[in-house]
Amino acid sequence: MNRACIRESILTSIVLGLVAILYKYWLTLPVLNYLSVGQWRATGVAVAAILGVAFGMAKLPAYYFGPVVALGLLMGEAWAELSFPSDTQTPFWNQFVSSLATLWHEALTLFFAAIIGYVLSRAAAWGAIGIATIQDDKT
């Protein structure tokens, strides 16, 4: 394996793990009892966009970022579903499908927030958008 492939594999694993962990705790933290649904969603969207910007700045390829974020969200949903107490044992696949059926719109919102953050950070890196160009226009 060459260095670029190893780097992309490591970054992909980091993105996958980070998205799954953050999404699981976004769904299950007790502090969320004190937030309204709107504040809860806004917090999730802000964190997803910040993750998109951070990994866009790390130059993770776009063809990796989208699928990895989607997979991380799905893993986080299933993990959160498995962490809730249950009277009966249910297979992982059933937990996964159940969480997807109830939380698909939240996952889709966070997915698009992360993608928009990623695209904006890459656009800034390419010079299409940036503080430097805004400051140049003012002077």
MOGINOR-V874299 format. One record per helix or strand of 2 or more residues. SS is the DSSP state (alpha for helix, beta for strand). FROM is the first residue (numbers start at 1). TO is the last residue. If there is no record, write none. Layout:
SS,FROM,TO  SS,FROM,TO
//
This chain:
alpha,3,28  alpha,30,34  alpha,37,57  alpha,62,83  alpha,92,126  alpha,131,138
//
